Amino acid sequence: MIEPREQARERVREPSREQRFATVQSHPALDYALRTVQQSQVHLSSMADAKANILITVCSIVLTLGITQLGSPLLRWPLVVLTATTLVSLLLAILAVLPADRWPRTSSGELDVEAPWFNLLYFGHFSRLPRARFEEMLEEMMHDNTRLYTMVARDIYGQGLVLGQKKYRLLRWSYIVFLIGVFATSIAAVATVFRAT
């Protein structure tokens, strides 16, 4: 099958993985910028974890109160709505902070250090290496700026991927579901009270 011209041109222009950072010279401003981006993402991750913990605590309290009051015939349906939406919100918040256990594998199930997304700076990857192999790979990386910048770029990208596609997306949905639940419960409670009078 012949690939489209645009894709073929992109392939020609795109440098190989090994050469992508070959022309980058180490510079204090560049190193500072990369460190700042990395620290910023760590801070954003901590903020996401704190927000998830707040939501987990609030949802747990609301869920406990809602379940204990389900016996009330007047507010049974509003409490069912509140309990259901709070449970969904709680599950989304827990999923947002649940650690991922993904790592590049070979066909035999071993760690694939040649995979494009292998990151020697990420504990989830290097913790699967024997210490001697890790130290050997780290030493090789320290003597090769191209590899070093490649690993830093992978680390920044990996952190951003987790933040953007997992933590903040799930947190957003968790808050939205919780707010919808509170709003729907309020409307259902008012409607139930007016219908009863």
C-alpha positions in Angstrom: 0.0 0.0 0.0 1.3 3.4 -0.9 1.2 6.0 1.9 -0.2 9.5 1.2 2.3 12.1 0.2 1.9 14.2 3.3 2.8 11.2 5.6 5.8 10.4 3.4 7.1 14.0 3.6 6.6 14.0 7.4 8.6 10.8 7.7 11.5 12.3 5.7 11.5 15.5 7.8 11.1 13.8 11.2 14.5 12.9 12.7 15.0 9.4 14.1 14.5 8.9 17.9 18.3 8.7 18.4 19.0 11.9 16.5 16.1 14.1 17.7 18.2 16.0 20.3 21.6 15.4 18.8 22.1 19.0 17.8 20.9 20.4 21.2 23.6 22.0 23.2 23.4 22.0 26.9 22.6 25.5 28.1 21.7 26.8 31.6 18.6 28.5 30.3 17.4 25.4 28.6 18.1 23.2 31.6 16.3 25.7 33.8 13.3 25.8 31.5 13.1 22.0 31.4 13.4 21.8 35.2 10.7 24.4 35.6 8.3 22.6 33.3 9.0 19.3 35.2 8.5 21.0 38.6 5.3 22.7 37.4 3.8 19.3 36.3 4.7 17.7 39.6 3.0 20.6 41.4 -0.1 20.3 39.1 -0.1 16.6 39.9 0.0 17.3 43.7 -2.9 19.8 43.2 -5.0 17.2 41.3 -4.3 14.7 44.1 -5.4 17.2 46.8 -8.6 18.1 44.8 -9.4 14.4 44.4 -8.8 13.8 48.2 -11.2 16.6 49.0 -13.8 15.2 46.7 -13.3 11.7 48.1 -13.8 13.0 51.6 -16.9 15.0 50.8 -18.4 12.2 48.7 -17.8 9.7 51.5 -19.5 11.9 54.1 -22.5 12.7 51.7 -22.8 9.0 50.8 -22.8 7.9 54.4 -25.5 10.5 55.3 -27.5 9.7 52.2 -27.6 6.0 52.8 -28.5 6.4 56.5 -31.5 8.6 55.6 -32.9 6.4 52.7 -35.6 5.1 55.1 -37.3 8.5 55.1 -40.4 8.1 52.9 -40.7 11.8 52.0 -37.1 12.3 50.7 -36.4 8.7 49.5 -36.1 9.5 45.7 -34.1 12.7 46.1 -31.7 10.8 48.4 -31.5 7.9 45.8 -30.5 10.5 43.2 -27.9 12.0 45.6 -26.5 8.7 46.7 -26.2 7.4 43.1 -24.5 10.6 41.7 -22.2 10.8 44.8 -21.2 7.2 44.3 -20.3 7.8 40.6 -18.4 11.0 41.6 -16.5 9.1 44.3 -15.5 6.4 41.9 -14.3 8.9 39.3 -12.2 10.7 42.0 -10.7 7.4 43.1 -9.8 6.5 39.5 -8.2 9.9 39.1 -5.6 9.2 41.8 -5.3 5.5 41.2 -1.7 4.8 40.1 -1.2 3.3 36.7 0.9 0.1 36.3 1.8 0.4 32.6 5.3 -0.3 31.4 6.8 -1.2 28.0 7.0 -5.0 27.6 8.7 -7.3 25.1 6.7 -10.1 23.6 8.1 -12.3 26.4 6.7 -9.9 29.1 10.1 -8.4 30.1 10.8 -4.7 30.4 11.5 -3.3 26.9 14.2 -0.7 27.3 14.2 -0.1 23.5 10.5 0.9 23.4 9.9 4.5 22.3 8.1 5.3 25.5 10.6 3.7 27.9 11.7 6.4 30.4 14.8 5.7 32.5 13.8 8.7 34.8 10.4 7.3 35.7 10.3 5.0 38.7 7.6 2.8 37.2 10.1 1.8 34.5 13.5 1.8 36.2 12.2 -0.1 39.2 11.8 -3.1 37.0 15.5 -3.1 36.1 18.2 -4.8 38.2 20.2 -2.1 40.1 23.4 -2.8 38.2 21.6 -2.5 34.8 19.9 0.7 36.0 23.3 2.2 37.1 24.9 1.2 33.8 22.1 2.8 31.7 22.1 5.9 33.9 25.9 6.3 33.4 25.5 5.9 29.6 22.8 8.5 29.7 24.9 11.0 31.7 27.7 10.8 29.1 25.3 11.4 26.2 23.3 14.7 26.1 21.1 13.4 23.3 19.9 10.5 25.5 19.6 12.7 28.5 17.4 15.3 26.7 15.4 12.4 25.2 14.7 11.0 28.6 13.8 14.4 30.1 11.5 15.1 27.2 9.8 11.6 27.7 9.5 12.3 31.4 7.8 15.7 30.8 5.6 14.2 28.1 4.6 11.3 30.3 3.7 13.5 33.2 1.7 15.7 30.9 -0.1 12.8 29.4 -1.2 11.5 32.8 -2.3 14.9 33.9 -4.2 15.8 30.8 -5.7 12.5 29.8 -6.3 11.0 33.2 -6.2 13.0 36.4 -7.7 16.3 35.3 -10.2 14.7 32.9 -11.5 12.3 35.6 -11.5 15.0 38.2 -13.5 17.3 36.0 -16.1 14.6 35.4 -16.2 13.8 39.1 -16.9 17.4 40.0 -19.5 17.7 37.2 -21.3 14.6 38.3 -21.3 15.7 41.9 -22.7 19.2 41.0 -25.4 17.6 38.8 -26.3 15.3 41.7 -26.6 18.1 44.2 -28.7 20.2 41.7 -30.9 17.3 40.8 -31.4 16.4 44.4 -32.3 19.9 45.3 -34.9 20.0 42.5 -36.3 16.6 43.4 -36.5 17.5 47.1 -38.4 20.7 46.4 -40.7 18.9 44.1 -41.3 16.1 46.6 -42.0 18.5 49.4 -44.5 20.6 47.3 -46.2 17.4 46.1 -46.6 16.2 49.7 -48.2 19.5 50.9 
